[in-house]
Amino acid sequence: MADALQVPFRTWFNYENGCTIPAPSILRFIELTRANPHWLLTGRGPKYQLTAAAN
């Protein structure tokens, strides 16, 4: 994940251990993982965003 976010491994390790994640990194994380922002904030609802059906 550190490589995908283009941050050093140690930085990602710090994020996983409770350091605040800067907005650009969390936005990229959401984009890469399709994590549901509401779930990340509250722990409620689906963990992942549903994709829209193709027409």
Buried (B, 14 or more C-beta within 10 A) or exposed (E): EBEEBEBEEEBBEBBEEEEEBEEEBBEBBBEEBEBBEEBBEEEEEEEEBEEEEEE
